[in-house]
Amino acid sequence: MAADSKPEDYPYEIDEQLTGFDSSVSSVKTMLEKLMSMPRNDLLQKLDPLDQAKLDLMSAYTLNSLFWMYLVTQGVNPREHGIKQELERIRTYMSRVKDITDKKKAARLDKGAAARFVRNALYEPEEKDSRKKAASKKAAATSDILPPKRLKQS
């Protein structure tokens, strides 16, 4: 008779959701096993300070999220628990780290290149050609007026 009954004690409608939940829990478990397999000090020594902050924030957020889920499974409303404020605090720090990362990735202004770009954008060829012609006419006029220099013979 036990073989004739269903092994699951839940409604058929939520089977797909439970399967998805089970696969999510399995992936979280494998990620946590990878994270816990390496000593934390060794891991932190390999990272720069910004990545260390990201790792610490990710760890804190993950643990608090898991505690949120634990509260839900125990029938406690997590929105009325102190965990909500803790998650919000961690999110603010995550946004600060994101701002710092974005500032590092932001393009820097090359003032020299910008000046050349503006100068060339405002370039007027007629004006420059007229300056060259005026300069060459002036040079020709001064060479006609002055006699050629003679070298002293000793």
C-alpha positions as a Markdown table, in Angstrom:
| # | Residue | x | y | z |
|---|---|---|---|---|
| 1 | Met | 0.0 | 0.0 | 0.0 |
| 2 | Ala | 2.9 | 2.4 | 0.6 |
| 3 | Ala | 4.0 | 1.8 | -3.0 |
| 4 | Asp | 0.6 | 3.0 | -4.2 |
| 5 | Ser | 0.7 | 6.3 | -2.4 |
| 6 | Lys | 2.5 | 9.4 | -3.6 |
| 7 | Pro | 6.0 | 9.9 | -2.1 |
| 8 | Glu | 5.4 | 13.7 | -2.0 |
| 9 | Asp | 3.0 | 15.3 | 0.5 |
| 10 | Tyr | 2.5 | 18.6 | -1.4 |
| 11 | Pro | 0.0 | 19.7 | -4.1 |
| 12 | Tyr | 0.8 | 19.0 | -7.7 |
| 13 | Glu | 0.5 | 22.7 | -8.7 |
| 14 | Ile | 3.6 | 23.7 | -6.8 |
| 15 | Asp | 5.8 | 20.9 | -8.1 |
| 16 | Glu | 7.6 | 23.1 | -10.7 |
| 17 | Gln | 8.2 | 25.8 | -8.1 |
| 18 | Leu | 9.6 | 23.3 | -5.6 |
| 19 | Thr | 11.9 | 21.8 | -8.2 |
| 20 | Gly | 13.2 | 25.3 | -9.0 |
| 21 | Phe | 13.7 | 26.0 | -5.3 |
| 22 | Asp | 15.5 | 22.7 | -4.9 |
| 23 | Ser | 17.9 | 23.5 | -7.7 |
| 24 | Ser | 18.5 | 27.0 | -6.3 |
| 25 | Val | 19.3 | 25.6 | -2.9 |
| 26 | Ser | 21.7 | 23.1 | -4.5 |
| 27 | Ser | 23.6 | 25.8 | -6.4 |
| 28 | Val | 23.8 | 28.0 | -3.2 |
| 29 | Lys | 25.2 | 25.0 | -1.3 |
| 30 | Thr | 27.9 | 24.3 | -4.0 |
| 31 | Met | 28.9 | 28.0 | -4.0 |
| 32 | Leu | 29.1 | 28.1 | -0.2 |
| 33 | Glu | 31.2 | 24.8 | -0.2 |
| 34 | Lys | 33.6 | 26.4 | -2.7 |
| 35 | Leu | 33.8 | 29.6 | -0.6 |
| 36 | Met | 34.3 | 27.6 | 2.7 |
| 37 | Ser | 36.9 | 25.2 | 1.3 |
| 38 | Met | 39.5 | 28.0 | 1.0 |
| 39 | Pro | 40.8 | 29.6 | 4.2 |
| 40 | Arg | 39.5 | 33.2 | 4.3 |
| 41 | Asn | 42.9 | 34.8 | 5.1 |
| 42 | Asp | 44.4 | 33.1 | 2.0 |
| 43 | Leu | 41.5 | 34.4 | -0.1 |
| 44 | Leu | 41.8 | 37.9 | 1.2 |
| 45 | Gln | 45.5 | 38.1 | 0.7 |
| 46 | Lys | 45.1 | 37.5 | -3.0 |
| 47 | Leu | 42.6 | 40.4 | -3.4 |
| 48 | Asp | 43.0 | 44.1 | -3.6 |
| 49 | Pro | 41.2 | 46.2 | -0.9 |
| 50 | Leu | 38.2 | 47.0 | -3.2 |
| 51 | Asp | 37.7 | 43.3 | -4.0 |
| 52 | Gln | 38.1 | 42.5 | -0.3 |
| 53 | Ala | 35.3 | 44.9 | 0.4 |
| 54 | Lys | 33.1 | 43.3 | -2.3 |
| 55 | Leu | 33.8 | 39.9 | -0.9 |
| 56 | Asp | 32.9 | 40.9 | 2.6 |
| 57 | Leu | 29.7 | 42.6 | 1.5 |
| 58 | Met | 28.7 | 39.7 | -0.6 |
| 59 | Ser | 29.3 | 37.3 | 2.3 |
| 60 | Ala | 27.3 | 39.5 | 4.7 |
| 61 | Tyr | 24.5 | 40.0 | 2.3 |
| 62 | Thr | 24.3 | 36.2 | 1.5 |
| 63 | Leu | 24.2 | 35.2 | 5.2 |
| 64 | Asn | 21.6 | 37.8 | 6.0 |
| 65 | Ser | 19.5 | 36.7 | 3.0 |
| 66 | Leu | 19.7 | 33.1 | 4.1 |
| 67 | Phe | 18.6 | 34.2 | 7.6 |
| 68 | Trp | 15.7 | 36.1 | 6.0 |
| 69 | Met | 14.7 | 32.9 | 4.3 |
| 70 | Tyr | 15.0 | 31.0 | 7.5 |
| 71 | Leu | 12.7 | 33.4 | 9.3 |
| 72 | Val | 10.1 | 33.0 | 6.5 |
| 73 | Thr | 10.3 | 29.2 | 6.9 |
| 74 | Gln | 9.7 | 29.6 | 10.6 |
| 75 | Gly | 6.6 | 31.7 | 10.1 |
| 76 | Val | 8.2 | 35.0 | 11.3 |
| 77 | Asn | 7.6 | 38.1 | 9.2 |
| 78 | Pro | 11.1 | 39.3 | 8.3 |
| 79 | Arg | 9.8 | 42.8 | 7.4 |
| 80 | Glu | 9.1 | 43.3 | 11.1 |
| 81 | His | 12.5 | 41.8 | 12.2 |
| 82 | Gly | 15.8 | 43.6 | 12.5 |
| 83 | Ile | 17.2 | 41.7 | 9.5 |
| 84 | Lys | 15.4 | 44.1 | 7.1 |
| 85 | Gln | 17.5 | 47.1 | 8.4 |
| 86 | Glu | 20.6 | 45.0 | 8.3 |
| 87 | Leu | 20.0 | 44.2 | 4.6 |
| 88 | Glu | 19.3 | 47.8 | 3.8 |
| 89 | Arg | 22.6 | 48.9 | 5.6 |
| 90 | Ile | 24.5 | 46.3 | 3.5 |
| 91 | Arg | 22.8 | 47.5 | 0.3 |
| 92 | Thr | 24.0 | 51.1 | 1.0 |
| 93 | Tyr | 27.6 | 49.9 | 1.4 |
| 94 | Met | 27.2 | 47.9 | -1.8 |
| 95 | Ser | 26.1 | 51.1 | -3.6 |
| 96 | Arg | 29.1 | 53.0 | -2.2 |
| 97 | Val | 31.5 | 50.3 | -3.5 |
| 98 | Lys | 29.7 | 50.4 | -6.9 |
| 99 | Asp | 30.2 | 54.1 | -7.0 |
| 100 | Ile | 33.9 | 53.7 | -6.3 |
| 101 | Thr | 34.2 | 51.0 | -9.0 |
| 102 | Asp | 32.3 | 53.2 | -11.5 |
| 103 | Lys | 34.6 | 56.2 | -10.8 |
| 104 | Lys | 37.6 | 53.9 | -11.5 |
| 105 | Lys | 36.1 | 52.9 | -14.8 |
| 106 | Ala | 35.1 | 56.4 | -15.8 |
| 107 | Ala | 36.9 | 58.0 | -18.7 |
| 108 | Arg | 39.5 | 60.6 | -17.9 |
| 109 | Leu | 39.6 | 63.9 | -19.7 |
| 110 | Asp | 42.8 | 64.4 | -21.7 |
| 111 | Lys | 43.0 | 68.2 | -21.6 |
| 112 | Gly | 45.6 | 68.4 | -24.4 |
| 113 | Ala | 43.6 | 66.2 | -26.7 |
| 114 | Ala | 40.4 | 68.2 | -25.9 |
| 115 | Ala | 42.2 | 71.5 | -26.7 |
| 116 | Arg | 43.5 | 70.1 | -30.1 |
| 117 | Phe | 40.0 | 68.8 | -30.9 |
| 118 | Val | 38.4 | 72.2 | -30.2 |
| 119 | Arg | 41.2 | 74.0 | -32.0 |
| 120 | Asn | 40.8 | 71.8 | -35.1 |
| 121 | Ala | 37.0 | 72.1 | -34.9 |
| 122 | Leu | 37.2 | 75.8 | -35.0 |
| 123 | Tyr | 39.8 | 75.8 | -37.8 |
| 124 | Glu | 39.1 | 78.2 | -40.7 |
| 125 | Pro | 41.3 | 77.5 | -43.7 |
| 126 | Glu | 40.7 | 80.8 | -45.5 |
| 127 | Glu | 42.0 | 82.8 | -42.6 |
| 128 | Lys | 45.1 | 80.7 | -42.3 |
| 129 | Asp | 45.9 | 80.9 | -46.1 |
| 130 | Ser | 45.5 | 84.6 | -46.0 |
| 131 | Arg | 48.0 | 84.8 | -43.1 |
| 132 | Lys | 50.5 | 82.8 | -45.0 |
| 133 | Lys | 50.1 | 84.9 | -48.1 |
| 134 | Ala | 50.5 | 88.1 | -46.1 |
| 135 | Ala | 53.6 | 86.7 | -44.4 |
| 136 | Ser | 55.2 | 85.7 | -47.7 |
| 137 | Lys | 54.4 | 89.1 | -49.3 |
| 138 | Lys | 55.9 | 90.9 | -46.3 |
| 139 | Ala | 59.1 | 88.7 | -46.5 |
| 140 | Ala | 59.3 | 89.4 | -50.3 |
| 141 | Ala | 58.9 | 93.1 | -49.7 |
| 142 | Thr | 61.6 | 93.3 | -47.1 |
| 143 | Ser | 64.1 | 91.3 | -49.2 |
| 144 | Asp | 63.6 | 93.8 | -52.1 |
| 145 | Ile | 64.3 | 96.8 | -50.0 |
| 146 | Leu | 67.4 | 95.6 | -48.2 |
| 147 | Pro | 70.5 | 95.0 | -50.3 |
| 148 | Pro | 72.2 | 91.6 | -50.0 |
| 149 | Lys | 74.8 | 91.4 | -47.2 |
| 150 | Arg | 78.4 | 91.2 | -48.3 |
| 151 | Leu | 80.9 | 89.1 | -46.6 |
| 152 | Lys | 84.1 | 90.9 | -45.4 |
| 153 | Gln | 87.2 | 89.8 | -47.0 |
| 154 | Ser | 90.3 | 89.8 | -45.0 |
